[in-house]
Amino acid sequence: MDLTLLIMAFGGGAFGAAIGGVPAFVFTGLTVLAAIFGGAAGAPIVGAVSFGSFFGPHIAFGGAVAGATYAKSKGLLENGQDIVTPLFVTGDAGVLLVGGIFGVMGYVLHYLIADVFGGMVIGNAGWTDTIALTVFLSAIIARFVFTKSGIIGKYTGSEKRAYFPSGKRLTFLIMVGVAIGVVIGGLAATLGQMAVAGDEYALALFNSVGVIGFGIAAALLIFACMGLPLEGHHHVILPAGTTAMLIFANSQNPIATVVGGVVMGIITALWGEAMGMTFNSYADSHIDPPAATIWVWQLVNFMIIASVLPSTM
């Protein structure tokens, strides 16, 4: 554990709360894209800024989620699930303090999940997307500390509660998964073919194709901050891109690569919706559906698909 980064995590969590969860996450996306496309010169930015104690989602976004939850509990914010509004609006030091505390907690929790549990217990520090899992667990803690909603909220309706999309929404989400799966699967196949032909730069990008998709999806959320009706889709494009990369690395088959991306795209689009309906429909805080999706399906990618389809590249 790095003491400097641990201390820095307090500032990252407080700053994330101040500017809002989604604005902070947009900068996660922008900086990760800059780092990847910057090659060797940009590589340090990924660990220091994008996924570190500055804009790491487990720190900045997690701090913002906790800050909004606390602000709602104190009557300083109308909606505890508001992760777009910068919490500067509250003018309350306690809100930023809570963000900072959860930033530090996010750093420590991630260290325990990734390095202690992943590295020492199961012998694989990359066993899932440990940052997404940290975001998910941090939000659950914030809900129990600051609200009385319970983990899946308190249903007040008279009809049977729904936990899965249906009708027009179901078909729409399937098409979202198909579209994202095709485009990220196609990118994986394209870069993979260039890598097989000997392009070492394409190989580096191929190995990061899921993260590239993640960065694009995160950056696009700037339009949600502008009030446009854009839905987050990083939980679809990251696992789908990872699946596509693993399939191509094993088979060098572009068609199988795209099909794999589409299948994972559909699964994660529907899973993310189900997570939102389960955790956030009747609650006073935000438990992130994309994080709840990414850690599960990256676990499938890293621990199952990667084992069944070892790389031949």
Secondary structure, DSSP 8 states (H G I E B T S, - for coil): --HHHHHHHHHHHHHHHHH-HHHHHHHHHHHHHHHHHTGGGTHHHIIIIISSTTT-IIIIIHHHHHHHHHHHHTTSSS-TT--SS-GGGG--HHHHHHHHHHHHHHHHHHHIIIIIIIIIISS-TTSS-HHHHHHHHHHHHHHHHH-SS-TT-----SS----S--HHHHHHHHHHHHHHHHHHHHHHHHHHHHHHTT-HHHHHHHTTHHHHHHHHHHHHTHHHHTT------HHHHHHHHHHHHHHHHHH--HHHHHHHHHHHHHHHHHHHHHHHHHHSTT-SS---HHHHHHHHHHHIIIIIIHHHS----
